[in-house]
Amino acid sequence: MESLVVALTVFVLAVFVGFEIITKIPPTLHTPLMSGSNAISGITLIGALLSAGAQQTELTTWLGFAALVFATINAVGGFMVTHRMLDMFRRKD
């Protein structure tokens, strides 16, 4: 029970810190940061694959699969948005 409280505390603090960091970033830095967040989503994909593939319990397998689906959506969507934003800065011939 104590480890659950510690994990929940870390999660809540990470949410608050993440929100504060994101809201303080100037708009000119959003495109490079989106590329960085796409890389983080790739790391999340690896963790989700490891979690789903470990098959310790049925619950961890299903949670790993759900994490894999959501991380894939996040990574693909992030690359699509980044590509679209970079297209806006290309010269039109």
SULLIN-V697554 format. One record per helix or strand of 3 or more residues. SS is the DSSP state (h for helix, s for strand). FROM is the first residue (numbers start at 0). LEN is the number of residues. If there is no record, write none. Layout:
ss: <SS | SS>
from: <FROM | FROM>
len: <LEN | LEN>
This chain:
ss: <h | h | h>
from: <1 | 26 | 57>
len: <22 | 28 | 30>
